[in-house]
Amino acid sequence: MSKFIWEITAQDLLEHAIWQFPHWKDETVDETVISPASESDALEPNSDLLVKAKFTDAKGNKFFGYIKIASTGIENTQPCMFFNGEAIGFWFGISKPNSFVLPKLYFPIEAVSESIHGLPSQVETIRGYGYLGTNSIMYC
């Protein structure tokens, strides 16, 4: 079962806690395609993974979603959580997001990935909707 990353649903994460970008082992696969990861894929050092995570906002509200297992920093982990049934991403690359159309959330939000198949848990603190400013990561 493969799908584009933007098609992942809350149910997908409930059924498979770890997803992979299969292009790490097959360059002919589109880099936006993901599929459930096996335990051996999850433990492979070259794998490119999304892992189910718990999100807690500044008021203690709980959500779930996923983060990319990578170096820390919103630009690397590219967290995404489900809020009112909708997937909310926090990284916008070089585009400054329009904060008027984004859900009003209580930042900072802490994302903690599940420890599964021997993968250590990873923590990401989300300070806002991030984008690349002139010389640094900016938040709104």
Summary of the structure (lengths in Angstrom):
residues: 140
radius of gyration: 14.8
end to end distance: 35.7
largest distance: 44.1
contacts: 393
relative contact order: 0.18
helix: 15%
strand: 34%
